[in-house]
Amino acid sequence: MCWQDEGQSFFRVNAVNSRYTLFGHPVAHSLSPRIHAAFAQQAGVTMEYALIDALPEDFAAALARFARNGGAGGNVTLPHKAAALALCADASPRARRCGAVNTLVRRGDGWFGDNTDGIGLVRDLTMRHQHDLRGRRSLLLGAGGAAAGVAPALLDAGIGELVIVNRSPGRAEAMAAALGQLGRVHPRAWNDLESLGSFDLIINATAAARADARLQLPPSLVSRSTLAVDLGYGDAANDFIDWAHSAGCHDAVDGLGMLVEQAAEAFALWHGVRPQTEPVYELLRRERPGRG
């Protein structure tokens, strides 16, 4: 069941005894309420899940208000992931390593932050799509919160060289420095794309589709073995997925599976049980067929 109250959209499973939410801007398009409602039904958990659309300057106040109103946990999406880490009383090692938080758990009088994006992406690519990531020369497009959330997990999964490209080169340089693997992680400017050669893995972590902009990517980035991944899903991923197919990528995957997997990790942090993801993924894929 869905209803509206004070600018928030709610999905309810049974009677409410715990409150959760997704913070972001925008959030109306999000599938997270559907996903967590399905997980709750699987686990026999009663929960309320809200969508809170907050501008960056309003995020801290919105989070504090949610805590005062009994919020037990939350998800965080663009553009608040880095800000969420700063507002946490404590955070997991992987969240600190990412410099970004996508999952909040209320502990005592403060928030505990974690980041499940990276493990969600790796699980989707290696378990659902059966891709071996080891040794892949990899290109990460973007250096914001979404990129920061997945880079450490990709390195841990055994990819080879990681090249980070961003329109603001300083952000790519800062991310590379934070990852701390000199000789393996290399920041580059967007204008360098033509000269970088081909990659085995290309990940789009930019917000180009949200900004109504088209990515201009050279086909020289692609070889016959290239796996292309967009961290977005649905319409937000279509432009990149279309480019990947036209450029000759071996496979192209959108972020729907990652979304479901990272949500399952968050659900486990909140409720102590990891739900089955494949039935939820297949349901959403049938309802919202993408091009990946």
SEKOLKE-441480 format. One record per residue (C-alpha): residue in one letter; y, x negated, z negated. Coordinates in steps of 0.05 Angstrom, whole numbers, padded with zeros to 5 digits, always signed. Example, Ala and Ser with C-alpha at 12.3 -4.5 7.8 and 13.67 -1.06 7.14 Angstrom:
<kegus>
a-00090-00246-00156 s-00021-00273-00143 
</kegus>
This chain:
<kegus>
m+00000+00000+00000 c+00070-00025+00017 w+00138-00004-00010 q+00210-00029-00015 d+00252-00043-00077 e+00317-00083-00085 g+00308-00118-00019 q+00236-00140-00033 s+00173-00117+00003 f+00112-00106-00041 f+00037-00101-00028 r-00002-00073-00086 v-00077-00078-00101 n-00098-00026-00153 a-00053-00024-00215 v-00005-00082-00228 n-00014-00132-00284 s+00009-00196-00250 r+00067-00212-00204 y+00068-00261-00147 t+00116-00273-00089 l+00134-00312-00027 f+00203-00344-00026 g+00234-00363+00041 h+00286-00347+00093 p+00267-00308+00133 v+00202-00279+00106 a+00196-00209+00135 h+00148-00234+00188 s+00100-00266+00138 l+00026-00249+00135 s+00019-00277+00064 p+00020-00207+00031 r-00038-00185+00076 i-00076-00248+00062 h-00069-00245-00014 a-00085-00171-00016 a-00150-00185+00021 f-00166-00243-00026 a-00151-00199-00087 q-00199-00146-00062 q-00253-00198-00052 a-00244-00226-00123 g-00233-00160-00158 v-00164-00185-00180 t-00105-00138-00192 m-00039-00166-00168 e+00029-00150-00139 y+00055-00194-00083 a+00129-00191-00062 l+00170-00221-00006 i+00236-00250-00031 d+00285-00270+00024 a+00333-00320-00007 l+00386-00363+00025 p+00383-00437+00005 e+00443-00429-00041 d+00410-00369-00075 f+00340-00397-00084 a+00347-00426-00154 a+00377-00361-00180 a+00323-00319-00146 l+00268-00362-00176 a+00299-00357-00246 r+00305-00281-00238 f+00233-00276-00216 a+00211-00316-00278 r+00252-00271-00324 n+00219-00210-00293 g+00149-00235-00308 g+00131-00274-00246 a+00065-00310-00254 g+00063-00350-00189 g+00092-00357-00121 n+00088-00387-00052 v+00147-00424-00021 t+00162-00430+00054 l+00219-00456+00096 p+00273-00476+00078 h+00259-00482+00003 k+00199-00529-00004 a+00238-00591-00024 a+00285-00552-00070 a+00224-00520-00104 l+00199-00588-00127 a+00266-00603-00160 l+00262-00538-00199 c+00192-00550-00227 a+00180-00573-00298 d+00117-00608-00274 a+00082-00620-00208 s+00016-00644-00180 p+00009-00715-00153 r+00001-00688-00083 a+00065-00646-00089 r+00103-00707-00113 r+00074-00748-00057 c+00096-00696-00006 g+00164-00687-00039 a+00155-00613-00028 v+00123-00553-00063 n+00092-00492-00030 t+00056-00463-00091 l+00085-00445-00159 v+00046-00430-00223 r+00082-00406-00286 r+00061-00448-00346 g+00095-00435-00412 d+00170-00435-00401 g+00169-00473-00334 w+00141-00477-00265 f+00084-00522-00243 g+00088-00540-00170 d+00033-00558-00121 n+00028-00567-00046 t-00033-00537-00011 d-00007-00543+00060 g-00041-00609+00076 i-00110-00591+00050 g-00103-00524+00085 l-00089-00557+00152 v-00145-00608+00145 r-00196-00554+00125 d-00177-00512+00184 l-00181-00568+00235 t-00244-00602+00208 m-00285-00543+00182 r-00264-00483+00224 h-00249-00518+00290 q-00297-00577+00279 h-00248-00632+00299 d-00260-00703+00273 l-00191-00730+00254 r-00214-00800+00238 g-00179-00855+00277 r-00135-00809+00318 r-00068-00837+00340 s-00023-00782+00314 l+00047-00756+00329 l+00084-00713+00278 l+00143-00675+00307 g+00193-00660+00252 a+00208-00690+00184 g+00225-00629+00141 g+00186-00595+00086 a+00130-00571+00132 a+00118-00641+00159 a+00122-00672+00090 g+00070-00623+00065 v+00016-00643+00115 a+00028-00718+00127 p-00006-00745+00064 a-00068-00702+00075 l-00074-00725+00147 l-00071-00797+00125 d-00123-00784+00072 a-00167-00750+00125 g-00170-00816+00162 i-00123-00810+00221 g-00102-00876+00252 e-00029-00892+00267 l+00021-00838+00249 v+00087-00835+00288 i+00140-00789+00258 v+00194-00765+00306 n+00255-00726+00284 r+00322-00708+00316 s+00356-00739+00255 p+00322-00808+00254 g+00343-00820+00181 r+00297-00764+00158 a+00238-00794+00195 e+00253-00861+00164 a+00257-00831+00095 m+00190-00796+00103 a+00157-00858+00129 a+00184-00898+00070 a+00159-00845+00021 l+00089-00846+00051 g+00089-00921+00038 q+00039-00945+00090 l+00077-00998+00129 g+00041-01016+00193 r+00007-00948+00197 v+00066-00900+00193 h+00124-00909+00241 p+00189-00870+00245 r+00220-00860+00314 a+00279-00823+00344 w+00270-00762+00388 n+00297-00801+00447 d+00238-00849+00440 l+00186-00796+00460 e+00184-00818+00533 s+00163-00888+00514 l+00112-00875+00459 g+00050-00867+00503 s-00005-00817+00491 f-00033-00789+00426 d-00099-00761+00404 l-00066-00712+00356 i+00003-00680+00364 i+00029-00635+00307 n+00091-00592+00316 a+00125-00584+00248 t+00194-00568+00276 a+00231-00503+00267 a+00250-00499+00341 a+00221-00430+00351 r+00257-00403+00290 a+00322-00430+00318 d+00308-00398+00386 a+00304-00467+00418 r+00253-00495+00466 l+00219-00561+00454 q+00229-00610+00511 l+00167-00655+00508 p+00144-00705+00560 p+00073-00696+00588 s+00062-00770+00578 l+00047-00755+00505 v-00019-00723+00525 s-00087-00752+00544 r-00151-00715+00561 s-00173-00719+00488 t-00108-00694+00456 l-00111-00641+00402 a-00045-00604+00396 v-00029-00565+00332 d+00030-00520+00316 l+00041-00506+00242 g+00070-00439+00260 y+00030-00379+00284 g+00039-00320+00330 d+00103-00318+00371 a+00131-00378+00334 a+00076-00422+00362 n+00071-00396+00433 d+00122-00443+00465 f+00087-00505+00439 i+00017-00479+00453 d+00038-00462+00524 w+00066-00532+00533 a+00001-00562+00506 h-00042-00524+00555 s+00003-00539+00614 a+00006-00613+00596 g-00070-00617+00595 c-00087-00622+00521 h-00161-00618+00506 d-00149-00564+00454 a-00089-00528+00423 v-00090-00494+00355 d-00037-00452+00320 g-00024-00449+00245 l-00059-00384+00228 g-00121-00418+00201 m-00078-00466+00160 l-00039-00407+00132 v-00104-00374+00108 e-00133-00439+00080 q-00070-00460+00042 a-00065-00389+00014 a-00137-00393-00011 e-00120-00457-00048 a-00059-00424-00080 f-00101-00363-00099 a-00151-00409-00133 l-00095-00441-00173 w-00071-00373-00197 h-00138-00338-00209 g-00191-00393-00217 v-00233-00371-00158 r-00229-00393-00085 p-00238-00333-00038 q-00277-00333+00027 t-00228-00348+00082 e-00267-00335+00146 p-00268-00258+00142 v-00193-00257+00130 y-00179-00306+00186 e-00222-00267+00236 l-00188-00202+00217 l-00119-00230+00227 r-00139-00265+00292 r-00164-00199+00320 e-00101-00163+00299 r-00053-00218+00322 p-00085-00256+00379 g-00048-00320+00392 r-00053-00372+00447 g-00086-00426+00405 
</kegus>
